[in-house]
Amino acid sequence: MFYFDPLYIVLMAPTLVLMLWAQNRVRSTFQKFVQVPNQARLTGAEAARRILDANGLYDVPVELTNGELTDHYDPRTRTLRLSQPVYAGRSVAALGIAAHEAGHALQHKVGYAPLQLRSALVPVASIGSNLGWIMVLAGIVIGLTQLAWLGVAFFAAGTVFALVTLPVEFNASSRALAALTSLGLVDRTEYEQNKQVLNAAAWTYIAGFAAAFVQLIYYILTVAGLSQRD
């Protein structure tokens, strides 16, 4: 069976371990620093608002969204959305995460190229991630190599999206730390604490790309083997 190919297990096992470790690290780091009050006594929403206003982004709203660690900036509507623990929280974690999302708004303002590329890739990456593997599987089952290769191409778009996400997220964190420092919202200790929060979050994106890349390699090797048998 396609899903029980030993090669798939061998290739994906390390990335699965990395993903589980990254998810555990970001949650444990968040839980640690969500208990630590920030010295500015600001909520995440207030901190984001200060950063946005300091950069002339008065028209970018800061809204509350459901869930935990669901914080994001929507470039389509130019809206910054924060989860409840971040939006209303006055912790070090809330400060760092809110600043990170504000960092994406700053990227949008200056036309940061990787952010623009990632936004352009969203439609094809969504299709590729959802349908690519189905096309690969269908091509293998019915022995239609062309369909399988088309599925590989679609899935590759999702992998490229994951790759482009890395500089976008790293740069947003750099902008966040710079903004918190320039506005005097953190001292040296809190700077390092926020850096820990943002670094932990970065590992989830690294793990996501690693998983997508390894899976793409597996699809390429599998379809290439199918082609040799044709």
C-alpha positions as CSV (number, residue, x, y, z in Angstrom):
1,M,0.0,0.0,0.0
2,F,1.1,3.6,-0.8
3,Y,0.9,4.8,2.7
4,F,2.8,1.9,4.2
5,D,5.8,2.2,1.9
6,P,8.9,1.6,4.2
7,L,10.7,4.4,2.4
8,Y,7.9,6.8,3.4
9,I,8.3,5.8,7.0
10,V,12.1,6.2,6.9
11,L,12.0,9.6,5.3
12,M,9.1,11.1,7.3
13,A,9.8,9.8,10.8
14,P,12.6,12.3,11.5
15,T,10.5,15.3,10.3
16,L,7.5,14.0,12.3
17,V,9.7,14.0,15.4
18,L,10.9,17.5,14.6
19,M,7.3,18.7,14.1
20,L,6.2,17.3,17.4
21,W,9.2,18.7,19.2
22,A,8.6,22.2,17.6
23,Q,4.9,22.2,18.6
24,N,5.7,21.2,22.1
25,R,8.5,23.8,22.4
26,V,6.3,26.7,21.2
27,R,3.5,25.7,23.5
28,S,5.7,25.2,26.5
29,T,7.5,28.5,25.9
30,F,4.2,30.3,25.4
31,Q,2.8,28.8,28.7
32,K,6.0,29.8,30.5
33,F,6.0,33.4,29.4
34,V,2.3,34.0,29.4
35,Q,2.7,33.8,33.2
36,V,5.3,36.6,33.2
37,P,3.8,40.2,33.3
38,N,5.5,42.6,30.9
39,Q,7.1,45.7,32.5
40,A,5.1,48.1,30.3
41,R,1.8,46.7,31.6
42,L,0.4,46.7,28.1
43,T,-2.0,44.2,26.6
44,G,-1.0,42.6,23.3
45,A,-3.6,44.7,21.5
46,E,-2.2,47.9,23.1
47,A,1.3,47.0,22.1
48,A,0.3,46.2,18.5
49,R,-1.5,49.4,18.3
50,R,1.5,51.4,19.5
51,I,3.8,49.8,16.9
52,L,1.3,50.3,14.1
53,D,0.6,53.9,15.0
54,A,4.3,54.6,15.4
55,N,4.7,53.5,11.8
56,G,1.8,55.4,10.4
57,L,-0.5,52.4,10.1
58,Y,-3.5,54.0,11.9
59,D,-5.9,52.4,9.5
60,V,-4.9,48.8,10.3
61,P,-7.3,47.5,12.9
62,V,-6.4,45.1,15.7
63,E,-9.2,42.6,16.2
64,L,-9.9,39.7,18.6
65,T,-10.0,36.2,17.0
66,N,-11.0,32.8,18.5
67,G,-8.6,30.1,19.6
68,E,-5.1,30.0,21.1
69,L,-2.0,30.7,19.0
70,T,-4.2,31.7,16.1
71,D,-2.7,35.2,15.9
72,H,-2.1,36.4,12.3
73,Y,-2.0,39.4,10.0
74,D,-4.3,39.3,7.0
75,P,-2.7,41.2,4.1
76,R,-5.9,40.9,2.0
77,T,-7.9,43.0,4.5
78,R,-4.9,44.7,6.2
79,T,-6.2,43.4,9.6
80,L,-4.2,42.2,12.5
81,R,-6.0,39.5,14.6
82,L,-5.0,38.4,18.0
83,S,-6.1,35.4,20.1
84,Q,-7.7,36.1,23.5
85,P,-4.5,35.4,25.6
86,V,-2.6,37.8,23.4
87,Y,-5.2,40.4,22.7
88,A,-6.1,41.0,26.4
89,G,-3.0,39.5,28.0
90,R,-0.4,41.7,29.7
91,S,2.3,39.0,29.6
92,V,5.8,38.9,28.0
93,A,4.4,36.3,25.6
94,A,1.5,38.5,24.6
95,L,3.8,41.4,23.9
96,G,6.1,39.4,21.7
97,I,3.4,37.7,19.7
98,A,1.5,40.9,19.1
99,A,4.7,42.7,18.0
100,H,5.4,39.8,15.6
101,E,2.1,40.1,13.9
102,A,2.5,43.9,13.8
103,G,5.8,43.1,12.1
104,H,3.9,41.5,9.2
105,A,1.9,44.8,8.8
106,L,5.2,46.7,8.6
107,Q,6.4,44.3,5.9
108,H,3.2,44.9,4.0
109,K,3.7,48.7,4.3
110,V,7.1,48.6,2.7
111,G,6.3,46.0,0.1
112,Y,8.6,43.3,1.6
113,A,9.2,41.0,-1.4
114,P,9.0,37.6,0.3
115,L,5.6,38.6,1.8
116,Q,4.3,39.6,-1.6
117,L,5.5,36.4,-3.1
118,R,3.9,34.3,-0.3
119,S,0.6,36.1,-0.8
120,A,0.7,35.5,-4.5
121,L,1.4,31.8,-3.9
122,V,-1.6,31.3,-1.5
123,P,-4.1,30.1,-4.1
124,V,-1.8,27.6,-5.9
125,A,-0.3,26.5,-2.7
126,S,-3.7,25.7,-1.2
127,I,-4.7,23.7,-4.2
128,G,-1.3,22.0,-4.3
129,S,-1.4,21.0,-0.7
130,N,-5.0,19.7,-0.8
131,L,-5.0,18.0,-4.2
132,G,-1.4,17.4,-5.1
133,W,-1.0,14.2,-3.1
134,I,-4.4,12.9,-4.3
135,M,-3.3,13.3,-7.9
136,V,0.0,11.6,-7.1
137,L,-1.8,8.7,-5.5
138,A,-4.4,8.4,-8.2
139,G,-1.7,8.5,-10.9
140,I,0.2,5.6,-9.2
141,V,-3.0,3.5,-8.6
142,I,-4.2,3.8,-12.2
143,G,-0.7,3.8,-13.6
144,L,-1.0,7.2,-15.3
145,T,2.5,8.8,-14.9
146,Q,1.5,12.1,-16.4
147,L,-1.2,12.6,-13.7
148,A,1.3,11.6,-10.9
149,W,3.9,14.1,-12.2
150,L,1.2,16.8,-12.4
151,G,0.4,16.1,-8.7
152,V,4.1,16.4,-7.8
153,A,4.1,19.8,-9.5
154,F,1.1,21.0,-7.6
155,F,2.5,19.7,-4.3
156,A,5.8,21.4,-5.1
157,A,3.9,24.8,-5.0
158,G,3.0,24.1,-1.4
159,T,6.6,23.3,-0.6
160,V,7.8,26.6,-2.2
161,F,5.1,28.4,-0.1
162,A,6.6,26.8,3.1
163,L,10.1,27.8,2.0
164,V,9.1,31.4,1.3
165,T,7.3,31.5,4.7
166,L,10.7,31.2,6.5
167,P,12.2,34.6,5.6
168,V,8.8,36.2,6.1
169,E,8.5,34.9,9.6
170,F,12.1,35.5,10.6
171,N,12.0,39.1,9.3
172,A,8.7,39.8,11.1
173,S,10.3,38.7,14.4
174,S,13.3,40.9,13.7
175,R,11.0,43.9,13.1
176,A,9.1,43.0,16.2
177,L,12.1,43.0,18.5
178,A,13.4,46.2,16.9
179,A,10.0,48.0,17.4
180,L,9.7,46.9,21.0
181,T,13.2,48.2,21.7
182,S,12.9,51.5,19.8
183,L,9.6,52.3,21.5
184,G,11.0,51.5,24.9
185,L,8.5,48.7,25.6
186,V,11.1,46.1,26.8
187,D,14.2,46.1,28.8
188,R,17.2,43.9,28.2
189,T,15.7,41.0,30.1
190,E,12.3,41.2,28.4
191,Y,14.1,41.5,25.0
192,E,15.7,38.1,25.6
193,Q,12.5,36.6,26.9
194,N,10.6,37.8,23.8
195,K,13.4,36.4,21.6
196,Q,12.8,33.0,23.2
197,V,9.1,33.2,22.4
198,L,9.7,34.1,18.8
199,N,12.5,31.7,18.3
200,A,10.3,28.9,19.5
201,A,7.6,29.8,17.1
202,A,10.1,29.9,14.3
203,W,10.9,26.2,14.7
204,T,7.3,25.3,13.8
205,Y,7.8,26.9,10.4
206,I,11.2,25.2,10.0
207,A,9.6,21.9,10.8
208,G,6.7,22.5,8.4
209,F,9.1,23.2,5.6
210,A,11.2,20.2,6.4
211,A,8.1,17.9,6.3
212,A,6.8,19.4,3.0
213,F,10.3,19.1,1.4
214,V,10.9,15.5,2.5
215,Q,7.4,14.5,1.4
216,L,8.0,16.1,-2.0
217,I,11.3,14.2,-2.4
218,Y,9.4,11.0,-1.6
219,Y,6.8,11.8,-4.3
220,I,9.5,12.5,-6.8
221,L,11.3,9.2,-6.1
222,T,8.1,7.2,-6.2
223,V,6.8,8.7,-9.5
224,A,10.3,8.5,-11.0
225,G,10.2,4.8,-10.2
226,L,6.8,4.5,-11.8
227,S,8.1,6.2,-14.9
228,Q,11.0,3.7,-15.2
229,R,8.5,0.8,-15.2
230,D,6.4,2.3,-18.0
